[in-house]
Amino acid sequence: MRKIVLFDMDGTLTKPRKEIEPDMIRTLRSLEKEYEIGIVTGSDFEYIKQQIEPALDIGGLRLSNLHLFPCNGTKYYKWGNNKFECLYSVDMIQTVGEENYRYLLQSLFSAQLLISVRYDLPYTGTFFQYRESMLNWCPVGRSAGDKERSAWIEADNKFGIRKEYVGFINDAVSARNMPLQVALGGSTSFDIFPKNWDKTYVLKHLDDFKEIIFVGDSCEPGGNDHELYDLLKDGDDTQSHATTDPLVTAKIIELLILGGSA
């Protein structure tokens, strides 16, 4: 019977945008006797690969049982021929149409300008990143370092910037009746994607698994883990757990997953 534990990345397996640490690698290795391991995140493949690089070395995770699901699972990478190969991918622009996508970008350009005028923050660069199956908008800029990210997070927590601009995005989407939805991505950005392309999309790849467990840190309504967390939490052969950081994730693995299956 095949069983898998799915993990979010930032705030779950790693600190935001940081590499996975040795203690977490050891904890994940304890799962491998019973479970295969999947990583489902809003980030694209290159970001996942950078963050799990230490786990791919000798003494790390078993590559044959590792499943990578970038962009909410709308992409699927598996190890083969001495590299990760893309087995599945879909395209957002093709789904929503080029004209709608241009309108979305124009609306977000306006929103980016409004935020930069209203809030005195250290903006960097690369505010928008098209990931084929989703658009990521990071108002502080994806080039931001720890100092810039911390300033953004503090301001976002104080003023509710992202919560306000979720409404802005939804208004733009409704104006054109576009089949899109938005979720808060990580601690600094928004993920915008076609409806139902949230993290529940990953289940399309998991028909062969009898038991599925999910662990994520953005499980509240509006977070990009919410839909998958909510769907799996009460299933007969599924479960889900909300975490707050990698240390809590390790405890969940040791006490609730491995402890519960002992």
C-alpha positions in Angstrom: 0.0 0.0 0.0 1.5 3.3 -1.1 1.4 6.2 1.4 2.7 9.7 1.0 3.2 12.8 3.2 2.9 16.1 1.4 4.6 19.2 2.7 4.5 22.9 1.9 8.0 24.4 1.7 8.4 27.9 3.2 7.4 28.0 6.9 6.9 24.3 6.9 10.0 22.4 5.9 12.2 25.5 5.8 12.4 29.1 7.0 11.1 31.4 4.2 13.4 31.2 1.1 16.1 29.3 3.1 17.7 25.9 2.5 16.4 22.9 4.3 18.4 22.2 7.5 20.2 19.0 8.5 17.8 18.3 11.4 14.8 18.4 9.1 16.5 16.1 6.6 17.1 13.6 9.4 13.4 13.9 10.4 12.2 13.3 6.9 14.5 10.3 6.5 12.6 8.8 9.5 9.5 8.9 7.3 10.9 7.0 4.4 10.4 3.5 5.8 6.7 4.0 5.7 5.9 7.0 3.4 7.0 8.6 0.2 7.5 12.3 0.4 6.0 15.1 -1.7 6.6 18.8 -1.7 3.7 20.9 -2.9 4.3 24.7 -3.0 3.4 27.8 -4.9 7.0 28.3 -5.9 8.4 27.1 -9.2 10.8 24.2 -9.7 14.0 26.1 -9.5 13.1 27.6 -6.1 12.2 24.1 -4.7 15.5 22.6 -6.0 17.5 25.4 -4.5 15.9 25.0 -1.1 16.1 21.2 -0.9 19.6 20.9 -2.4 21.2 19.7 0.8 18.7 16.9 1.0 19.7 15.6 -2.5 23.3 14.8 -1.5 24.6 11.4 -0.3 23.0 10.7 3.0 19.9 12.7 2.1 16.5 11.7 1.0 15.7 8.7 -1.2 15.3 10.4 -4.6 13.2 7.6 -6.1 10.5 8.3 -3.5 10.6 12.1 -3.7 7.8 13.9 -5.6 8.1 17.6 -6.4 4.9 19.6 -7.1 5.7 23.2 -8.0 3.0 25.8 -8.6 0.4 24.1 -6.4 0.9 20.8 -8.2 0.1 22.1 -11.6 3.6 20.8 -12.4 5.1 17.5 -11.4 8.8 16.6 -11.3 10.2 13.1 -10.5 13.7 11.8 -10.4 14.8 9.9 -13.5 17.9 9.6 -15.8 20.0 11.3 -13.0 17.9 14.5 -12.9 14.4 15.7 -12.0 12.2 15.4 -15.1 9.0 17.3 -15.7 6.2 14.8 -16.1 3.3 17.3 -16.2 2.6 21.0 -16.7 -0.4 23.2 -17.6 -0.5 26.8 -18.9 -2.4 29.7 -17.3 -2.5 32.1 -20.2 -3.9 29.4 -22.5 -6.6 28.8 -20.0 -7.7 32.4 -19.2 -6.8 34.0 -22.6 -4.1 36.5 -23.5 -6.4 39.5 -23.4 -7.6 38.7 -19.9 -4.0 38.1 -18.8 -2.9 41.5 -20.1 -5.8 43.1 -18.2 -4.8 41.4 -15.0 -1.2 42.5 -15.4 -2.3 46.1 -16.1 -4.4 46.0 -12.9 -1.5 44.7 -10.8 0.9 47.3 -12.2 -1.5 50.0 -10.9 -1.7 48.2 -7.5 2.1 48.0 -7.3 2.3 51.7 -7.9 -0.3 52.5 -5.3 1.5 50.3 -2.6 4.9 51.9 -3.4 3.4 55.4 -3.0 1.4 54.6 0.2 4.0 52.7 2.1 7.6 53.8 2.8 9.3 50.4 2.3 12.6 49.3 0.7 11.3 48.0 -2.6 13.7 45.9 -4.7 12.9 44.3 -8.1 11.1 41.5 -9.9 7.6 42.2 -8.6 5.9 39.8 -11.0 6.9 36.3 -11.9 5.0 34.2 -14.4 5.2 30.5 -13.6 3.3 29.2 -16.5 0.4 27.9 -14.3 0.2 30.9 -12.0 1.3 34.5 -11.6 3.2 35.5 -8.5 3.0 39.1 -7.4 5.5 40.1 -4.7 5.0 43.9 -3.8 8.4 44.2 -2.0 10.1 42.4 -4.9 11.4 38.9 -5.3 15.0 40.3 -5.2 14.4 41.4 -1.5 16.9 40.2 1.1 16.2 39.3 4.7 16.2 43.0 5.8 13.7 44.1 3.1 11.5 41.0 3.6 11.4 41.7 7.4 10.4 45.3 6.8 7.6 44.2 4.5 6.3 41.5 6.9 6.2 44.0 9.7 4.3 46.5 7.7 1.9 43.8 6.3 1.1 42.6 9.8 0.6 46.2 11.1 -1.5 47.5 8.2 -3.0 44.4 6.6 -1.7 45.4 3.2 -2.1 42.0 1.5 -5.6 41.5 2.9 -6.6 44.8 1.4 -5.2 44.1 -2.0 -6.7 40.6 -2.2 -9.9 42.6 -2.5 -8.4 44.8 -5.2 -7.4 41.7 -7.2 -10.8 40.1 -6.8 -12.5 43.3 -8.0 -10.3 43.3 -11.1 -11.0 39.6 -11.7 -14.8 40.2 -11.3 -14.8 43.1 -13.7 -13.8 40.8 -16.5 -15.5 37.7 -15.1 -12.2 35.9 -15.3 -12.0 32.4 -13.9 -9.2 33.2 -11.5 -8.6 33.1 -7.7 -6.0 34.5 -5.4 -4.2 33.2 -2.3 -1.6 34.7 0.0 1.7 33.1 -1.0 4.3 32.7 1.7 4.8 35.8 3.8 5.3 38.5 1.1 3.3 37.7 -2.0 0.1 36.7 -3.8 -0.4 33.7 -6.0 -3.0 34.2 -8.8 -4.2 31.2 -10.8 -7.2 29.7 -12.6 -10.1 28.6 -10.3 -9.5 25.2 -8.7 -5.8 25.3 -9.5 -5.1 25.6 -5.7 -3.1 22.9 -3.9 -5.9 20.4 -4.2 -4.7 20.1 -7.8 -1.9 17.9 -6.6 -4.4 15.1 -5.9 -4.7 14.5 -9.6 -1.3 12.9 -9.4 -1.9 10.7 -6.4 -4.5 8.1 -7.5 -2.1 5.3 -6.6 -1.8 6.3 -3.0 -4.0 4.8 -0.4 -3.0 7.2 2.4 -2.3 10.9 2.0 -1.2 13.3 4.7 -0.6 17.0 4.3 1.4 19.5 6.5 1.3 23.2 5.8 1.6 26.6 7.5 -0.9 28.8 5.6 -4.0 26.7 6.4 -6.3 29.6 7.4 -8.9 30.8 4.9 -7.1 32.9 2.3 -3.8 31.0 2.8 -2.5 29.0 -0.1 -2.6 25.7 2.0 -6.2 26.2 3.1 -8.1 24.2 0.4 -5.8 21.1 0.6 -5.7 21.2 4.4 -9.5 21.5 4.6 -10.2 18.8 2.1 -7.9 16.2 3.7 -8.4 16.9 7.4 -11.4 14.6 8.0 -10.9 11.9 5.4 -10.9 8.1 6.1 -7.5 7.6 4.6 -6.3 11.2 4.8 -5.2 13.7 7.4 -3.8 17.2 7.5 -1.8 19.2 10.1 -1.2 22.9 10.5 2.3 24.0 11.5 3.9 27.3 12.2 7.6 26.6 11.5 10.0 23.8 10.8 10.4 22.9 14.5 6.7 22.4 14.9 6.7 20.4 11.6 9.3 18.0 13.1 7.1 17.5 16.2 4.1 16.8 14.0 6.1 14.1 12.1 7.5 12.5 15.3 4.3 12.6 17.4 1.3 12.7 15.1 2.4 10.9 12.0 5.0 8.4 13.0 3.7 8.2 16.6 0.1 7.8 15.4 1.1 5.0 13.0 3.1 3.1 15.6 
